Amino acid sequence: MKTCSIALNTINDVKKFVNIVCKYDFDVDLISGRYAIDAKSIMGIFSLDLSKPIKLEAHTDDCAAFFEEIKPFVVE
């Protein structure tokens, strides 16, 4: 499992992010406070507080290509 923090600031960011995540077979969760949702669920993402960074958990060991694609959303 690999983790990072992401920021989704606009509706278009959310749509692009979900389209990227849906291309991969492994599970990806977004965690905000005590809520954990499936990153492939656009409605789930909109239920989170998007005003601050969200923790992402990718449940795979082979995620280099995935993290390269989501690089625009990753925050340090």
Secondary structure, DSSP 8 states (H G I E B T S, - for coil): -EEEEE---SHHHHHHHHHHHHTSSS-EEEEETTEEEETT-HHHHHTS-TTS-EEEEE--S--HHHHHHTGGGEE-
